[in-house]
Amino acid sequence: MLPITLDPKTVRIGLAGSGEGLARRQALLAEAGVVAVPVTDEASLEGLRAVFVAGLERTAAASLAARARALGILVNVEDVPELCDFHVPAILRRGDLTLTASTGGRAPGMARLLREWLDRAFGPEWQGRLDDVSAARADWRRAGLAPAEVSRRTRDLIAREGWLE
């Protein structure tokens, strides 16, 4: 698996489905800032880069997945790993800080437990910490420091604050 983060401002994402599965995926995408393009049986997939499918009968999901793949669009069919080009990790958000756990679709329960552990280890204070590091980084970059020096100072700041102890 190759973990990636997609920017919903530049990547159009479609969503197809029904019932509870569709509602779960809508919530997941909305939390990430995605305004999903609704996809139905007859809808054009033009311009989409990824499609989420949830709550559809397997035959309909497989047909939609095949149609999308033929156009070079990545597909995720909830709970049907063999129809997926990518898997959705267990996600913890602290503002712009996003932490994930993934088992490549092999053990979703384990990923969920790891996400719960991350939730306890990385509380809401991490949004403020990210803000602090981001501001310091911006100052260092404005001062013309090389990327390696910015990285070293970032590590030093986090160590000095004891945030990962």
C-alpha positions in Angstrom: 0.0 0.0 0.0 1.1 3.5 -0.7 -0.5 6.0 1.7 -1.4 9.4 0.1 -3.4 12.4 1.1 -5.7 13.9 -1.5 -6.5 17.7 -1.6 -10.2 18.1 -2.1 -9.6 21.5 -3.6 -7.9 20.0 -6.6 -9.1 16.4 -6.8 -12.8 15.8 -7.7 -14.2 12.8 -5.8 -17.4 11.0 -6.6 -19.7 9.2 -4.2 -22.2 6.4 -5.0 -24.3 4.3 -2.8 -27.4 4.0 -0.6 -28.5 3.7 3.0 -26.2 3.5 6.0 -23.1 2.9 3.9 -23.7 6.0 1.9 -24.3 8.1 5.0 -21.0 6.8 6.6 -19.0 7.7 3.5 -20.7 11.1 3.2 -19.7 11.9 6.8 -16.1 10.7 6.2 -15.7 12.8 3.1 -17.4 15.9 4.7 -15.1 15.7 7.7 -12.2 15.8 5.2 -13.6 18.9 3.5 -14.7 17.0 0.4 -17.8 18.1 -1.5 -18.5 14.8 -3.2 -20.0 14.6 -6.7 -23.1 12.4 -6.6 -22.7 9.3 -8.8 -25.7 7.3 -10.1 -26.0 4.5 -12.6 -26.2 6.9 -15.5 -24.0 9.7 -14.2 -21.0 10.8 -16.1 -17.7 10.1 -14.3 -15.9 12.8 -16.4 -13.4 14.7 -14.3 -13.4 12.5 -11.3 -10.1 11.1 -9.9 -11.6 8.9 -7.2 -15.0 7.3 -6.5 -16.3 5.9 -3.2 -19.0 3.3 -3.4 -20.9 2.2 -0.3 -24.2 0.4 0.3 -24.8 -0.9 -3.2 -25.5 -4.5 -4.1 -22.3 -6.2 -5.2 -23.2 -6.5 -8.9 -24.0 -2.8 -9.1 -20.8 -1.9 -7.2 -18.7 -4.1 -9.4 -20.2 -2.6 -12.6 -19.6 1.0 -11.4 -16.1 0.1 -10.3 -15.3 -1.4 -13.7 -16.7 1.7 -15.5 -14.6 4.0 -13.3 -11.4 2.0 -13.7 -11.8 2.0 -17.5 -11.6 5.8 -17.2 -8.5 5.6 -15.0 -10.5 6.6 -11.9 -9.4 5.1 -8.5 -12.2 3.2 -6.7 -13.0 2.3 -3.2 -16.0 -0.1 -2.6 -16.7 -0.3 1.1 -16.1 -3.7 2.6 -15.2 -5.3 -0.7 -11.4 -5.2 -0.8 -11.1 -7.1 -4.1 -13.0 -4.2 -5.8 -10.8 -1.5 -4.3 -7.8 0.3 -5.7 -7.3 2.0 -2.4 -8.3 1.5 1.3 -9.4 4.1 3.8 -7.3 4.1 6.9 -8.7 4.6 10.4 -8.4 8.4 10.8 -7.8 10.8 13.8 -8.0 14.5 13.1 -6.7 17.3 15.3 -7.5 20.3 13.1 -5.0 20.0 10.2 -3.1 17.2 12.0 -4.2 13.9 10.5 -3.0 10.6 11.9 -4.0 7.3 10.4 -3.6 3.6 10.9 -4.0 1.1 8.2 -3.7 -2.6 7.7 -4.1 -2.5 4.0 -7.7 -3.7 4.4 -6.6 -7.0 6.1 -7.6 -6.2 9.7 -9.9 -3.2 10.0 -10.6 -3.9 13.6 -6.9 -3.6 14.4 -6.7 -0.3 12.6 -9.7 0.9 14.6 -8.0 -0.1 17.9 -4.8 1.7 16.9 -6.9 4.8 16.0 -8.5 4.7 19.5 -5.0 4.5 21.0 -3.9 7.5 18.9 -6.9 9.4 20.2 -5.8 8.9 23.8 -2.1 9.7 23.0 -2.8 12.8 20.8 -5.4 15.0 22.5 -7.0 18.2 21.3 -3.9 20.2 22.4 -2.1 18.9 19.3 -3.9 21.5 17.1 -2.3 24.2 19.1 1.1 22.5 18.9 0.7 22.2 15.1 -0.1 26.0 15.0 3.1 26.7 17.1 5.4 24.6 14.9 3.8 26.0 11.7 4.4 29.6 12.9 8.0 28.8 13.9 8.6 27.1 10.6 7.3 30.0 8.6 9.6 32.4 10.6 12.6 30.1 9.9 11.7 29.9 6.2 11.3 33.7 5.9 14.8 34.0 7.6 16.2 32.0 4.6 17.1 28.9 6.6 17.8 25.7 4.5 15.2 22.9 4.7 17.6 20.7 6.7 18.0 23.4 9.3 14.3 24.0 9.5 13.8 20.3 10.0 16.5 20.2 12.8 14.9 23.2 14.5 11.5 21.6 14.3 12.8 18.4 15.9 14.6 20.5 18.6 11.4 22.5 19.4 9.3 19.4 19.8 12.0 17.7 21.9 12.4 20.9 24.1 8.6 21.0 24.7 8.6 17.3 25.5 5.5 16.7 23.3 6.5 13.1 22.4 7.7 11.9 25.7 
